[in-house]
């Protein structure tokens, strides 16, 4: 596949189901945003924050038709509330009936990723997802949100390993108490809001 922007060759990443340009870092996809494996429905409105990877404005979207996220239509990464993420993973792993994905090694390069939280602009923690799948995610404990790149959720859902029993409930992390007084850099806090408030509606 050729990059539409610079016409250079794009490299296929089979573990994340996308192409990426080696020259300008643009992403290319062979599926639409409503791909059933990881579907997004983009909705009206914007949270007023930028993608930590592409630096373009994020948009509100619904993931799997149910969970609200802040979505980047350039790289298809998204911000999600951490308790919501735990619920999505629990429900989708519980009900998944397809074939398990072939295990792949952890990408050590991804562990060196340093992304800014879209809300508070502090550096997010980069770490392996502590569960099935060899996925590296970024999270901000202060804001109570996580950043997932495209197809990382699908990789977790399809990963081999024990699945939650039918009818069980997820273990959801506690939401942080946001310190409005100490968040002068947060572009949302200046309006008395937080990204967590916006995601929870």
C-alpha positions as CSV (number, residue, x, y, z in Angstrom):
1,X,0.0,0.0,0.0
2,X,1.2,3.5,-0.8
3,X,0.7,6.5,1.5
4,X,-1.9,8.8,0.2
5,X,0.0,11.8,1.6
6,X,3.6,11.3,0.5
7,X,3.3,8.4,-1.9
8,X,5.9,6.3,0.0
9,X,5.6,2.7,0.8
10,X,3.6,1.7,3.9
11,X,4.6,-1.1,6.2
12,X,1.9,-3.7,7.3
13,X,1.6,-4.4,11.0
14,X,-0.3,-7.7,11.2
15,X,-0.6,-7.6,15.0
16,X,-2.4,-4.2,14.9
17,X,-4.2,-4.6,11.6
18,X,-2.9,-1.5,9.9
19,X,-0.3,0.0,7.5
20,X,2.0,2.8,8.6
21,X,4.1,5.0,6.4
22,X,7.8,4.8,7.1
23,X,8.3,8.4,5.9
24,X,5.5,10.5,7.4
25,X,4.0,8.1,9.9
26,X,0.5,8.2,8.5
27,X,-1.8,5.2,9.1
28,X,-3.6,3.2,6.5
29,X,-6.5,0.8,7.1
30,X,-8.1,-2.0,5.0
31,X,-11.3,-1.9,7.0
32,X,-13.9,0.7,7.8
33,X,-14.3,2.3,11.2
34,X,-17.4,0.1,11.8
35,X,-15.3,-3.1,11.4
36,X,-17.2,-5.6,13.7
37,X,-13.9,-6.6,15.5
38,X,-13.5,-3.1,16.9
39,X,-16.4,-0.9,15.7
40,X,-16.7,2.9,16.2
41,X,-19.6,5.1,15.6
42,X,-18.4,8.7,15.5
43,X,-20.9,11.1,17.1
44,X,-21.2,14.9,17.1
45,X,-19.1,17.0,19.3
46,X,-15.5,17.2,20.4
47,X,-13.9,17.1,23.9
48,X,-11.5,19.9,22.9
49,X,-8.4,17.8,23.3
50,X,-5.8,16.4,20.8
51,X,-4.7,12.9,19.9
52,X,-1.4,12.2,21.8
53,X,-0.1,10.3,18.7
54,X,-1.3,12.4,15.7
55,X,-1.9,15.7,17.5
56,X,-5.3,16.3,15.7
57,X,-8.5,17.0,17.5
58,X,-10.3,14.0,19.1
59,X,-14.0,13.3,18.5
60,X,-16.6,11.6,20.6
61,X,-17.5,8.1,19.4
62,X,-19.2,5.0,20.7
63,X,-17.2,1.8,20.9
64,X,-19.1,-1.4,20.1
65,X,-22.2,0.8,20.0
66,X,-22.2,1.2,23.8
67,X,-19.2,2.8,25.4
68,X,-18.2,6.4,25.0
69,X,-14.6,7.2,23.9
70,X,-12.6,10.1,22.5
71,X,-11.6,8.9,19.1
72,X,-8.9,9.9,16.6
73,X,-10.0,9.3,13.0
74,X,-6.3,9.5,11.8
75,X,-4.8,6.6,13.8
76,X,-8.1,5.2,15.2
77,X,-6.6,5.3,18.7
78,X,-8.9,6.4,21.6
79,X,-9.2,7.5,25.2
80,X,-11.4,5.5,27.4
81,X,-12.3,5.6,31.1
82,X,-10.3,2.9,32.9
83,X,-13.4,1.4,34.6
84,X,-15.2,1.3,31.3
85,X,-12.2,-0.4,29.7
86,X,-12.3,-3.1,32.3
87,X,-16.0,-3.6,31.6
88,X,-15.6,-3.8,27.8
89,X,-12.8,-6.4,28.1
90,X,-14.8,-8.5,30.6
91,X,-18.0,-8.5,28.5
92,X,-16.3,-9.0,25.2
93,X,-14.0,-11.8,26.3
94,X,-16.9,-13.4,28.1
95,X,-19.1,-13.5,24.9
96,X,-16.4,-14.0,22.2
97,X,-17.0,-17.1,20.2
98,X,-14.4,-16.9,17.5
99,X,-11.0,-18.5,17.3
100,X,-8.3,-17.5,19.7
101,X,-5.5,-15.4,18.1
102,X,-2.0,-16.9,17.8
103,X,0.1,-15.6,20.7
104,X,2.7,-13.0,19.6
105,X,5.8,-11.7,21.5
106,X,5.5,-8.4,23.3
107,X,6.7,-5.5,21.2
108,X,9.5,-4.1,23.3
109,X,9.6,-0.8,21.2
110,X,6.1,0.0,22.3
111,X,7.2,-0.1,26.0
112,X,9.4,2.9,25.2
113,X,6.4,5.0,24.0
114,X,6.0,8.3,25.8
115,X,2.6,9.9,25.2
116,X,1.0,12.9,26.8
117,X,-2.4,12.6,28.5
118,X,-4.8,14.5,26.2
119,X,-6.4,16.0,29.3
120,X,-3.7,17.0,31.8
121,X,-0.8,16.9,29.4
122,X,1.4,14.9,31.8
123,X,3.3,11.9,30.5
124,X,1.2,8.8,30.7
125,X,2.4,5.5,32.2
126,X,3.3,3.0,29.5
127,X,2.9,-0.6,30.5
128,X,1.8,-4.1,29.4
129,X,-1.9,-4.7,29.8
130,X,-2.1,-6.8,32.9
131,X,-4.3,-9.5,31.4
132,X,-4.6,-11.7,28.3
133,X,-2.7,-10.6,25.2
134,X,0.7,-9.1,24.6
135,X,-0.6,-5.5,24.4
136,X,1.1,-2.3,25.7
137,X,-1.3,0.5,26.8
138,X,-0.9,4.0,28.1
139,X,-2.7,5.2,31.2
140,X,-3.1,8.4,33.3
141,X,-3.9,7.5,36.9
142,X,-4.6,11.2,37.7
143,X,-7.3,11.5,35.1
144,X,-8.6,7.9,35.3
145,X,-8.3,7.3,31.6
146,X,-6.3,5.0,29.3
147,X,-5.1,5.3,25.7
148,X,-5.4,2.3,23.4
149,X,-4.1,2.2,19.8
150,X,-6.2,0.6,17.1
151,X,-6.7,-3.1,17.3
152,X,-5.3,-3.5,20.8
153,X,-8.7,-4.1,22.3
154,X,-9.4,-6.7,19.6
155,X,-6.1,-8.4,20.4
156,X,-7.0,-8.6,24.1
157,X,-10.5,-10.0,23.3
158,X,-9.1,-12.6,21.0
159,X,-6.1,-13.6,23.1
160,X,-6.0,-17.2,24.4
161,X,-6.4,-17.9,28.1
162,X,-9.1,-18.2,30.7
163,X,-12.4,-16.3,29.9
164,X,-14.8,-14.8,32.4
165,X,-17.6,-17.1,33.5
166,X,-21.0,-16.3,31.9
167,X,-23.0,-13.9,34.1
168,X,-19.9,-12.7,36.1
169,X,-19.2,-9.1,36.8
170,X,-16.0,-7.2,36.0
171,X,-13.6,-5.8,38.6
172,X,-13.6,-2.1,38.0
173,X,-10.9,0.2,39.4
174,X,-11.9,3.1,41.6
175,X,-12.2,6.5,39.9
176,X,-9.8,9.2,40.9
177,X,-10.8,12.2,42.9
178,X,-9.8,15.0,40.5
179,X,-7.9,18.0,42.1
180,X,-9.4,21.0,40.2
181,X,-7.0,23.3,42.0
182,X,-3.8,21.6,40.9
183,X,-4.6,21.2,37.2
184,X,-3.7,24.6,35.7
185,X,-2.3,22.9,32.5
186,X,-5.4,20.8,31.8
187,X,-7.2,22.6,29.0
188,X,-10.5,21.2,30.2
189,X,-10.1,22.1,33.8
190,X,-10.1,25.8,33.0
191,X,-13.8,25.3,32.1
192,X,-14.5,23.4,35.3
193,X,-14.7,20.0,33.5
194,X,-12.6,17.0,33.2
195,X,-12.1,14.4,30.5
196,X,-13.5,11.9,32.9
197,X,-16.7,13.9,33.3
198,X,-17.1,14.1,29.5
199,X,-16.5,10.4,28.9
200,X,-19.0,9.4,31.6
201,X,-21.5,11.8,30.1
